[in-house]
Amino acid sequence: MPQSHPLPRLSRLALERAKSSHDQIAATLGMELLQGQYPPGGNMPPEPQLIERFQVSRTVIREVMKTLAAKGFVVSKTRVGTRVRERVYWNYFDADVLAWRVRLGFDDGFMHCLVEVRRAIEPAAAALAAERRSSAHLARLNECIREMSRAGHSRQSFAEADLDFHLVIGDATGNPMMRSVAGVIETALVASFMHSSPIDDPSDHDTTVNAHAAVVEAIERADAQAAFDTMLKVINIGVERIDVRRRRQNLRR
């Protein structure tokens, strides 16, 4: 197997870095599209209105529309204008689109969709990792477990340690498409991990770390079925934590 290389730190939440006016306008309009302010089949506001609203040049607005078109949101037609496409064409796996969706918050529908994607991909990735991992992957996975188990985490630091674990598994599959999928949904995963953080409860923290450690043990044994099953358990623990938190919040209302 080729020598494994350290995983790059990607965007994490990818929201704090300095952005150009183009990026800011694309994000604003993208989030408005996601919220349904411009319904599919209708037209985006005309160029003069957008130029006036954002105080930028026609060139910037046209580049923004090209960006939104590349993400599947809109299509420009002569004498028709820029029309909003049906949602089936929107690229929800685009890193920017996910970042915009995260900014809008985690409603039940979005969480359900994210969990379905994770259940479909991550257990299969763990099973492949059990068959293909290298000694370097095992060393990095064990380092992830040590990092997750340490005391004193913030929500952000634990989320990033958790994410590193999942990205290493994606790398260990030896499948570049599987690794790319893990990277593409990074923004949503970090936000999900922060939302379902176990750090407030020492017992919950231990349960979560032990569940992740069981995945590593299965991968080390080259037991693909156990790796699949234990990864599914990891995901379900997080889902249950979110459900419990929401039930408690509803009782307080």
Secondary structure, DSSP 8 states (H G I E B T S, - for coil): -----------TT--SS---HHHHHHHHHHHHHHTTSS-TTSB---HHHHHHHHT--HHHHHHHHHHHHHTTSEEEETTTEEEE--GGGS-TTSHHHHHHHHHT---HHHHHHHHHHHHHHHHHHHHHHHHH--HHHHHHHHHHHHHHHSS---HHHHHHHHHHHHHHHHHHT--HHHHHHHHHTHHHHHHHHHHT--TT-HHHHHHHHHHHHHHHHHHHTT-HHHHHHHHHHHHHHHHHHHHHHHHHHHHH-
